Amino acid sequence: MKLRHERRSSYQKYAAGVISLSVALLIMGGCASSGPRPDAEITRASTLIDQSERAGSRNYAAFDLVNAKKKLKEAKKMEKEGNFRKARYLAKEAGVDAELATAKTQTAKAKEAEEQLKKSNQVLEKEINSGQ
């Protein structure tokens, strides 16, 4: 009877140890899977959004700029909730959306400049041709 009790006690200790180890590994795994804080990604996205606004994206690529701002806001929310992986992902997406808005803005401004040059050339050609 004593031997049976000792076996059960040893088994219970072993089971408790395995469970404790499993819980510890799960906790460590959960922390590790989340990774470091997404401070750099959020700062970069915020900077890219500011640059895009200064470039005039509100007038040329408002949809992409708004998307970038929404994703950045959601990234900050995820960071506060401790979901660093999702926050990092959203911050990177926000940065890409801001870069897209800037690129679209620059393209639109370049097209406007091209149109102005074409008009100026047409005026000059008319003046040259009328003088002959």
Residue pairs with C-beta under 8 A, 6 or more apart in sequence:
33 85
34 82
34 83
34 84
34 85
35 84
35 85
35 88
36 84
37 79
37 84
38 75
38 79
38 84
38 87
38 88
38 91
41 75
41 87
41 88
41 91
41 92
41 95
42 72
42 75
42 76
42 79
42 87
42 91
44 91
44 95
45 68
45 71
45 72
45 75
45 91
45 92
45 94
45 95
45 98
46 72
48 68
48 94
48 95
48 98
48 99
48 102
49 65
49 68
49 69
49 72
49 94
49 98
51 98
51 102
52 61
52 65
52 68
52 98
52 99
52 101
52 102
52 105
53 65
55 102
55 105
55 106
56 105
56 109
57 64
57 65
57 98
57 101
57 102
57 104
57 105
58 65
59 105
60 101
60 104
60 105
60 108
60 109
61 100
61 101
61 102
61 104
61 105
61 108
64 97
64 98
64 100
64 101
64 104
65 97
65 98
65 101
67 94
67 97
68 94
68 95
68 97
68 98
68 101
69 94
70 94
71 90
71 91
71 93
71 94
71 97
72 90
72 91
72 94
74 90
75 86
75 87
75 88
75 89
75 90
75 91
75 94
76 87
77 87
78 84
78 86
78 87
78 90
79 87
